[in-house]
Amino acid sequence: MKNVLQIAYLIAALGGGVSQALAGSHGERPVGAAVFARSCIACHGIDGAGAMPGIPDLTDQKGALSKSDKVLLKSIVNGIDSGSSPTPMPAKGGDETLTEAEARLVLDYIRREFGN
């Protein structure tokens, strides 16, 4: 079932309309998943382990998700330029239309899928 939902989330990110249909029947989780698919998956990967060098592994129990929600929301909204990473994280995952509510939903999704 998890793979079916992941495929639906990816379709939603590409097509838009599917996420609204899923959200009506499954709550807010698909919204966070669709935001992840739209704005985060290219770098963090579908499994959260990081899709390219220098990207944090979100499944690492002592990694990025060990930080507080406040710190992580700030990172999502403002981006991260660590200087040591060849791929800095852009503000809002590169999606200027991302709202704070969507940032919270994607953080909730990431914590449930990959987190501590």
Secondary structure, DSSP 8 states (H G I E B T S, - for coil): -HHHHHHHHHHHHHHSHHHHHHHHHHTTHHHHHHHHHHHTHHHH-TTSS-SSTT---TT-TTSGGGS-HHHHHHHHHH-B--SS-SS-B-GGGG-TT--HHHHHHHHHHHHHHH--
